[in-house]
């Protein structure tokens, strides 16, 4: 979850395009703190803030596209110019961009707070993936087709926005499109990032007290605070945006291999539930899809990890080794061997408290 710092650093960079003299680190820490505090007051307050941010950013993005498309130099968008760093550079880029498209799948983490997760999760995944693909395609065409590619490569969208938008709309795009977009992603990340850890605390993999939930707001204050610090530390130590992103996403892609592999066990461990599933594949098709996905994840994770400095690489490897040893040691204790893990029959942790209150419209 070093990507929390990615959002904060990106937010501060865009903010500096409006006020160059502002303290970069202060802005990054402030946006992290604001999203942390909002989520401390529960899912309902976080969702309200998210709804407002999303509406404004969509309008700002549409403005950027409408003003930019007529100015695109279509003859510059050639196939030969699409891979300036080769196929490896392109695949590394797709790995980096995964942080901007992850919301479509991460929505599953919020199943416990949904009224109808069986309908809402697959619908959200399908519709948002299709919608974002179209929006991002237009944004990419404007970003790379208006100005010479050498002028915009590796830069933020403010370079292109200045060239195509009148000053009032430029300010609206930077605030509503860039700042609000990053803030909404950061806010959403805080809302889901603790969910898996709550289950781990309930199952005994982590100390139960770590998953303690505020009685009034139903929020896991200790876990939220830990992730807040994970976001703040790279910011105050001035780790570069590239390093933070590559480390965070590299580990994320490698880590994501585990739940993808686990999907192959669903037909075996939960045959009746799997048979009733709205979207399901035959075991052979499922295994093939999982195999292709794992290969892509491992390859992209490798491409990202090989780009980070030696210190970051050593840290990442040490973290993986420590996590593996921790699971091996804790999983071998008699208490863990005899425990009953949370499954689909009893999938919600018992320590979530008011987060399941019917007032915020969640399934019991």
N, C-alpha and C positions, 0 to 999 in steps of 0.2 A: 504493500500500500504506500510505497514511496511516491506513487503517482499523485497522492494528495499534495505533495510538494510541487509536482509538475503543474497542477492547476493554479496553485498560489503564485508560482513564479511567472507563469504565462499571464495571469491577471495583472501582476505588477508591471510587466513589460508593456502591455497595452495601456495601462494607466499612465505610464511615463510618456507615451506618445501624446497624451493630452496635457500633462504637466511634467515636463522634463526635469524640473528641479526637485520633485518630490523624492523622499527617501524610499528607495526600492524595497529594502528589507522590511521596513515598517508597513508598507502597503500589503506585501505578501503575508505578513503575520496577521495583520488586521482582518483580511478576508478569511483566513483560516479560522481566526477567533470568532468572527461573526457567524460563520456556518456552524461551528462547534456549539456556540451558545443557542442558536436557533434549534438545533437538533436536541439539545438538552431539555427543551420544553415539549418534546414528543413528536410523534409522526405527524399529527394533525397540523401543528404549526409549520413543520418542515414542508409538508405537502402544499400548504397555502402559499408559502414563499415560492415554492417551485412552480406552481401554476402561473403566477404573475410573471416570473422570470422567463418562462418558456414562451408565453404569448408575445412578449416584447421582442425576444430574440428572433422568433420566426418572422415577425414583421420586418425587423432590421435586415435579416438575411434576404428576404424577398426584394427589398429595396436595392440591396447590393447587386442581386442578379438582374433585376429589371433595368437598372442603369448601366450595368456592365456588358450584358449580352450584345447590344448594338455596337459596342466599341471593340469587340473581339476581332483580332486579325486571324481569321480562320486558316489562312495559308501557312501560318507559323505552327499550327497544331498538327504536325506531320507525324507519321509513325516512326520515322527515323529519329525524331527529336524527343520521343517519349522515354527513352532509356539512356540518359546522358551518363549514368554511372553503371550501365550494364544491367543484366537481369538480377544480379545480387543486390544492387542498389535499390532496384524496384521492390524486391521481396522484403528488404529491410524496411523500406518506407511503409509497406503494407502492414508490417508488424508494429511500427510506430503509430500508425493511424488507428490501430485497433483500440487504443484508449478512447478515441472519439466516437467509436461505434459500439462500445461494449454495453451500453445501457439496454439494448434490445434483449440481451441474454441475462444480464444481471437483475432484470426485473423479477426473475424467479426467486431472488433472495427475499423479496417482499411479499411472498405468497401468504404468509401468516397474517398480514394486515389487509388482505383483499377480501371483498365480499364474495366474489366468485372466481377464485384463482384458476379453476379448471378451464373457464372460458377466457379470462382476461390475460393469462400468461401467454398462451400460444397466439392469441389475437394480437397482442402487443408486439411480440417478436416478429410476426409476419408483416404487419402493417408498418411498424417503425423501420424495419430493415429496408423494405421497398421504398418508403418515403424518403428516408435519409440517403439512400443510394442516388435517387433522382436529384435531391437538393445538393448533395456534395458534388455530383457530376457537373452541375451548372456552376457551382462556386469554383471548382477546380478549373473549368474552362475560362472563367473570367480572370481568376488569379494568375493563370499562366499564359493567357492569350491576348491581354490588353497591352502590357509592357513587355519589353525584351526579357526572355527567360533569365538572362544573366543578371538582370536588375532585381528580379523578384525571388530567385532561388534562395531558399533558406531564410527568407524574411517573413514577417507577419503580414497579415492582409491589409494593414494600414497603408502600406506603400501603394497598393492598387486602389484602395478606397479613396486616397487623396487625389488620384488621377481621374477618377470617374464621377465622384460625387461632389455636389455643391457643399460648401462649408457646413450649413445646418444639418444636411443629411449625413455628412461625414461624421459629425459629432454624435448624431443619433446612432449610426452604425457602430462606432467604437464603443459607445456606452451600452446600447441595447443589443447589438449583435455580438460584440467581442466580450465585453466585461460581463454582461448578463449571461451569455452562453457559458463562460467558464465558471461563473459563480453558481449557476444552476447545476452544472455537473459536479462541482465540489460539494454543494449542498446535498445532492442526491447520493453521492458516495458516502457521506457521513450517515445518511439514513439507512443504508443497507450493509455497510461494512462490518457491523458488529454481529449480524444475524448468525452466521456460521459459528462464531466464537461462543455465542450464547448456548448453542447446542453442545459444543465441545465442553463447556463448563458444566452443563447439565449431565452429560455422559461421564464426566470424571476425568477427561483428558487434561483439563485445566482446572485450577483451584475454583471451587464453587463460588467463593466470595468475589472472584474477579468478575463474575457475571451478575453481580447484585444489581437490582433494578430499583430506580427511584419510585417510591410508593405513590407519589402524586402524579408524575408525568409518564411513568412506565418506560423510562429510558435507562439504558445500562451506563451509568455515569463513569465507572472505572474504565470500561472498554473504550468509550468515546474519548476519554481523556488520554488514554494510551495512543490512540490513533491520531489525536490532535498533536501530540508530541512527535509522533513519527513524521507528520507533515511539517512541523516547525523546525526540527533539528537540521534537515538539509538546507532550509532557507537561511537560518541564522549562521550556518557554517559556510554559506556561499558556494555550495556545490552547484555546478552548471546545470542548466535546463536539460542539455543533451544527456549528461551522465545520469541524472536522476531518472529521466524518462527511460533510458536504455536499461538501467538496472531494474527499475520497477516493472517495466513491461517484459523484460527478459525473464525475470523470476516468475511473473504472472503467467506467461505462456507455458513455461516448464511446469509450473504448479498445476495449471489447468489440464494437463495430461491425465492427472489422477481421476477427477470426476468424469472425464470423457471415457476413460477405460472402464470405470465403474458402471457406465450405462449398459455395457454388454451383459451385466449380471441381472438386470431388471427382469427379463423374461424368466430367468431361473429362480430368483428369490421371491418374486412377486407375480407369479403367472396369472392369477385371477385379476389383479389390479391392472397388469399390463394388457390383458385381453380387453378390458373395458376402456382402455386409454383411447382418447379421441384421435391422437396421432401416434401411430406405431408402425414399426417395420418388422419384416420377418427376420429371425435371428441372423441368417446369412447376410442379408442386406445391411442390418444394423452393424454387424462386425466389420463389414467392408467399409462402411461410412466412418466408423470409429477409427479403423486403421489408417485411412487416408487423412483424417483429421489429425491424428497423433503425429504422423510424419510431418505434416505442415507445421504444427505447433513446435515440434522439436527443432525443425530446421530454422524457423523464424526466431525461436528463442536463442538458438546458437548464433545467428546473424547479429542479433541485438547484443548478446553478451560479449561477443568478440570485439565490439566497438568501444566498450567501456575501458577506462584506465585500469592499470594493474591493481591499484588499491581497491577500487570498486569490485573488481573481479574476485579478489581474495575475500572480501567481505561477503560477497554473494555465495561463494563456494562454502565458506565457513558457516553461513546461515543454513544452507541446505544440509550440511553434515550435522550441525547441532540439532536441527529439527528431526532428522532421521534417528539420531541417537536418543533424543527425548522420547519420541514415539515408541522406540524399541524398549527403552527402560520402563516407561510408565505402563505400556501395554503388557509388560511381562509380570506386573505385580498381581498377587492373588485377587485383590479387590477388583482390578480391571478385567481379569479373566472371567470372573463370576458375575460381572455386571450385566444389566440388560440395556443395550444401546437404544437410543431413540430411533424408531423406524417409521415406516409409513402408517403403521397401525396406531402409533403414539408419537407423532412427529414433532409436537411442539414442546419446548422446554417448560418445565414446571415453574421456573422462576421469572417468567416474563411479566407477571403482575398485571397492572392496569393496561398494558399494551393491548390486551385482548378485550378491553372494555367495549361493549356494544355501542357506546356513544360515538366511537370513531369508525363505526361501520365495518367491523371485521368479523370473519367467520369464527364461530366458537369451536 
